[in-house]
Amino acid sequence: MFDISELIRPELLKFKPYTSARHLVSSGEIMLDANENPYDEENLNRYPDPNQIALRESLSNYADAPLDNIFVGSGSDEIIDLLIRLFCEPGRDEVLIIEPTYGMYRVCAELNAVSVSSCLLNDEFDIELSSLRSALNEKTKIIFCCSPNNPTGNLLSVAELLEYTKSEGIITVVDEAYLEFSKSTSVSRLLDEYPNLVVLRTLSKAWGLAGIRLGYSVAAAEIVSYLMRIKLPYNINVLSSDRALEALSDKANMEKKVSEIISERERLIEEFNNLSIFEEVYPSVANFVLLKSRFSSKIKLTLAENGIIIRDRSADPLLENCIRITVGTPEQNGMLLNVLKGMNL
């Protein structure tokens, strides 16, 4: 049996969180418990619901997961940080990241004085289980991977990984920030089989709400209960919560925009393949395309001079001379292609 409590930091097993009256009663006719200003300023004079019931219910419906399996954070970054705090003893435990990948896994670990080891993807940018096994040790508490992966743009084969990490007692975090662009099914459907699985999702990408900083995770109810204990009491503000609820009520609008982005992604990939400046145009099921060019520095500089900012990923493992270009609007993509086609290299 997989026992999550054995992986929790010992001092957090009996940790008593900050609680307020709002943790038990979220509303009433006269609220005189929290020293708030009694004069209503567009419903912003009151603290938000610390349990985020309405928001978690809406995310529960979207993610097709029970309410008790949903945790909400100020962006996925807060959840990454909290997971490391929950499971990793500073100065003793380690996390493993599968690279190249999203940089915040390493940043959050290092900020918490938790060591980071890494395992490289194979030549197809997929998980190589034999390499991963050799990178693990008795101090490894969490593995982070991203699928679709940022910055390579492909889905990872996580089924075999989950089977192995379950047997080894390792928390496995699968970041699905770009899932909606892949038309794939979330691995959260495997949660009953793999209680060591934590799935990260976000409203920043497909939902177009990066500015409200709202991410969520789907995980075992026991993990969620511990995250609820150690989070800041009011980590999601009213404005972000209300805007998220508004967006989640109109799933069709999100799907329409995602469809347009996918169409533009395929257009860009076709156009990029016709440009001799690129040696490699990697397949993508995300909202960006990874490209390899011996002229990567020149391309980045020329685009910047024309007001177009892209991301240089050349310093990442396996990505020498690689750049990452996000899919924009049709008009923005047209401007991008005009500059690229006009380059004299």
C-alpha positions in Angstrom: 0.0 0.0 0.0 1.2 3.5 -0.9 1.3 5.6 2.3 1.4 9.3 1.6 1.9 10.2 5.3 5.3 8.4 5.2 6.5 11.0 2.7 5.3 14.1 4.5 7.9 16.1 6.4 7.5 14.8 10.0 7.1 18.3 11.5 4.2 18.9 9.1 2.2 15.8 10.1 1.1 17.5 13.3 1.3 21.1 11.9 -1.5 23.3 13.2 -2.4 25.8 10.5 -3.6 29.4 11.0 -7.4 29.3 11.1 -10.0 32.0 11.2 -13.8 32.0 11.7 -14.1 32.0 7.9 -12.6 28.5 7.7 -15.7 27.3 9.4 -18.3 29.9 8.4 -17.7 31.7 5.1 -20.6 34.1 5.2 -23.3 35.6 7.5 -25.6 38.6 7.8 -23.3 40.5 10.0 -19.6 39.7 9.7 -17.7 41.0 12.8 -14.9 38.4 13.1 -12.0 39.6 10.9 -11.5 43.3 11.7 -12.5 44.3 8.1 -13.8 47.7 7.0 -17.6 47.3 7.2 -18.1 49.6 4.2 -18.6 47.7 1.0 -16.2 48.5 -1.8 -17.5 46.4 -4.7 -17.4 43.3 -2.4 -13.7 43.8 -1.8 -13.9 44.8 1.8 -14.2 41.2 2.9 -11.5 38.5 2.9 -12.0 35.8 0.3 -13.2 32.3 1.2 -10.1 30.5 2.5 -11.5 27.2 1.3 -12.3 28.5 -2.2 -15.3 26.2 -2.4 -17.1 27.9 -5.4 -13.8 28.1 -7.4 -12.8 24.5 -6.5 -16.3 23.2 -7.4 -16.1 24.9 -10.8 -12.6 23.5 -11.4 -13.8 20.1 -10.2 -16.5 20.1 -12.9 -14.0 21.1 -15.6 -11.3 18.7 -14.6 -13.8 15.9 -14.0 -12.4 15.2 -10.5 -14.0 15.3 -7.0 -13.8 18.5 -5.1 -11.5 17.0 -2.5 -8.9 16.3 -5.2 -8.7 20.0 -6.2 -6.2 22.5 -4.8 -5.9 26.1 -6.1 -2.8 28.2 -6.0 -1.5 31.6 -7.1 -0.3 30.2 -10.3 1.2 26.7 -10.6 4.4 28.2 -9.2 2.8 28.4 -5.7 1.8 24.8 -5.9 5.3 23.7 -7.0 6.7 25.6 -4.0 4.2 24.1 -1.6 4.8 20.6 -2.8 8.5 20.9 -2.2 7.9 22.4 1.3 5.4 19.6 2.1 7.6 16.6 1.1 11.2 17.7 1.2 13.4 18.3 4.2 15.7 21.3 3.5 19.3 20.3 3.3 18.5 16.6 3.2 16.0 15.5 0.5 16.2 15.9 -3.3 13.9 16.5 -6.2 14.5 15.1 -9.7 13.7 17.1 -12.8 13.5 15.6 -16.3 15.2 18.1 -18.6 15.0 20.2 -20.7 11.9 21.5 -18.9 10.2 24.4 -17.1 12.8 26.3 -15.0 10.7 27.0 -11.9 11.0 23.4 -10.6 14.7 24.0 -10.0 14.2 27.5 -8.8 11.6 26.5 -6.1 13.7 23.6 -4.9 16.8 25.8 -4.6 14.9 28.5 -2.8 13.8 25.9 -0.3 17.4 24.5 0.2 16.5 21.3 -1.5 19.0 19.7 -3.8 18.2 19.1 -7.5 19.3 16.2 -9.6 18.4 15.8 -13.2 17.8 13.3 -15.9 17.9 14.1 -19.6 15.2 13.2 -22.1 16.2 10.9 -24.9 16.8 11.9 -28.5 13.1 11.9 -29.2 12.6 14.2 -26.2 10.9 11.4 -24.2 11.4 9.8 -20.8 14.2 7.2 -20.7 13.3 5.1 -17.7 16.7 3.4 -17.4 18.4 6.8 -17.3 15.9 8.0 -14.7 16.5 5.0 -12.5 20.2 5.8 -12.4 19.5 9.4 -11.4 17.4 8.5 -8.4 18.7 7.8 -4.9 17.3 7.3 -1.4 16.9 11.0 -0.9 14.6 11.6 -4.0 11.2 12.6 -2.8 9.6 14.3 -5.9 10.0 13.9 -9.7 8.9 16.9 -11.8 8.0 16.5 -15.5 6.0 18.5 -18.0 3.6 17.0 -20.6 3.3 18.6 -23.1 6.8 19.5 -22.3 8.0 23.1 -22.2 10.1 23.8 -24.3 10.1 20.8 -26.5 6.3 20.8 -27.2 5.7 17.0 -27.1 3.8 14.7 -24.8 5.8 12.5 -22.5 5.3 8.8 -21.9 4.4 8.9 -18.2 2.5 5.6 -17.7 5.7 3.5 -17.1 7.2 6.3 -15.0 4.1 6.3 -12.7 4.2 2.5 -12.3 7.9 2.7 -11.3 7.6 5.7 -8.9 4.6 4.2 -7.2 6.6 1.1 -6.3 9.5 3.3 -5.2 7.3 5.6 -3.1 8.2 8.8 -5.0 5.7 11.7 -5.6 5.5 12.3 -9.3 4.3 15.7 -10.5 3.1 15.9 -14.1 2.6 19.5 -15.2 -0.1 19.7 -17.8 0.0 23.5 -18.4 -0.4 23.1 -22.2 -2.7 20.1 -22.2 -5.7 21.8 -23.9 -3.6 22.5 -27.0 -2.8 18.8 -27.4 -6.4 17.4 -27.5 -5.1 14.7 -25.2 -6.7 13.3 -22.0 -5.3 14.4 -18.6 -3.3 11.8 -16.7 -5.4 12.8 -13.6 -7.8 10.0 -14.7 -5.1 7.6 -13.3 -5.3 9.1 -9.8 -7.1 6.2 -8.2 -4.4 3.9 -9.5 -1.5 6.1 -8.6 -1.9 8.0 -5.4 1.6 9.3 -5.7 0.5 11.4 -8.8 0.0 15.2 -8.6 -1.2 16.8 -11.8 -0.7 20.6 -12.3 -3.1 22.6 -14.5 -3.4 26.3 -15.1 -5.7 29.1 -16.4 -2.7 30.9 -17.8 -2.4 29.2 -21.2 -5.5 27.9 -22.9 -7.8 30.1 -20.8 -5.8 33.2 -21.6 -5.6 34.4 -17.9 -1.9 34.5 -17.1 -2.5 37.9 -15.5 -4.7 36.6 -12.7 -2.1 34.1 -11.5 -4.3 31.1 -10.9 -3.2 27.5 -11.2 -4.6 24.3 -9.7 -3.7 20.7 -9.0 -5.5 17.4 -9.1 -4.1 15.1 -6.5 -5.1 12.5 -3.8 -7.4 14.0 -1.2 -4.8 13.4 1.5 -2.2 15.5 -0.4 -4.8 18.2 -1.0 -5.7 18.3 2.7 -2.1 18.9 3.6 -1.7 21.6 1.0 -4.7 23.3 2.4 -3.1 23.3 5.8 0.2 24.8 4.8 -0.9 27.4 2.2 -1.4 31.1 3.1 -4.9 31.5 4.5 -6.2 33.7 1.7 -3.9 32.8 -1.2 -6.4 33.5 -3.9 -7.8 37.0 -4.1 -11.4 37.9 -4.8 -10.7 39.5 -8.2 -8.8 36.5 -9.5 -11.4 34.1 -8.2 -14.3 36.0 -9.7 -12.5 36.3 -13.1 -11.7 32.6 -13.1 -15.3 31.6 -12.3 -16.5 33.9 -15.2 -14.1 32.2 -17.6 -14.9 28.7 -16.5 -18.6 29.3 -17.1 -17.8 29.8 -20.8 -15.8 26.8 -21.8 -16.8 27.2 -25.4 -15.0 30.5 -25.7 -11.8 28.9 -24.5 -12.2 26.0 -26.9 -12.7 28.4 -29.8 -9.5 30.3 -29.1 -7.6 27.1 -28.6 -8.8 25.8 -31.9 -7.6 29.0 -33.6 -4.2 28.7 -31.9 -3.8 25.1 -33.0 -4.6 26.1 -36.6 -2.0 28.9 -36.5 0.5 26.5 -34.9 0.2 24.1 -37.9 0.4 27.1 -40.3 3.6 28.3 -38.6 5.2 24.8 -38.6 4.5 24.5 -42.3 6.0 27.9 -43.0 9.0 27.3 -40.8 9.8 24.0 -42.6 10.0 26.0 -45.9 12.6 28.4 -44.5 16.2 27.3 -45.0 17.4 29.2 -41.9 16.0 26.4 -39.7 17.8 23.0 -39.5 15.0 21.5 -37.4 11.4 22.3 -36.8 10.3 20.1 -33.9 6.7 18.8 -33.8 4.5 20.5 -31.2 1.2 19.8 -29.4 1.5 23.0 -27.3 1.0 26.7 -28.2 4.7 27.2 -29.2 7.2 25.7 -31.6 10.8 24.8 -30.9 13.3 25.4 -33.7 17.0 24.8 -34.2 19.1 27.1 -36.3 22.8 27.9 -36.5 21.6 31.5 -36.8 19.6 31.4 -33.6 21.3 34.5 -32.0 20.9 36.5 -35.2 17.2 35.5 -35.5 16.5 36.5 -32.0 18.3 39.9 -32.4 16.6 40.7 -35.7 13.2 39.9 -34.4 13.8 42.0 -31.3 14.8 44.9 -33.6 11.4 44.5 -35.2 9.5 44.5 -31.9 9.1 40.7 -31.8 10.3 38.9 -28.7 11.0 35.2 -28.7 12.7 32.9 -26.2 16.3 31.7 -26.6 16.6 28.1 -25.2 20.2 27.5 -26.3 21.5 27.2 -22.7 19.1 24.3 -21.9 20.4 20.7 -22.1 20.0 19.1 -25.5 18.9 22.5 -27.0 22.0 24.1 -28.5 21.1 26.7 -31.1 17.4 26.4 -30.2 14.7 29.1 -30.0 11.1 28.8 -28.9 8.4 30.8 -30.6 4.9 31.2 -29.1 2.0 31.0 -31.5 0.4 34.5 -31.7 -2.6 35.9 -33.5 -2.8 35.5 -37.3 -1.7 39.1 -37.7 1.2 38.7 -35.3 2.3 35.4 -36.9 2.1 37.1 -40.3 4.5 39.9 -39.1 6.8 37.2 -37.7 7.0 35.3 -40.9 7.6 38.5 -42.9 10.6 39.3 -40.8 12.0 35.8 -41.0 11.5 35.6 -44.8 13.2 38.9 -45.2 16.4 37.9 -43.3 19.5 37.9 -45.3 21.8 35.2 -43.7 
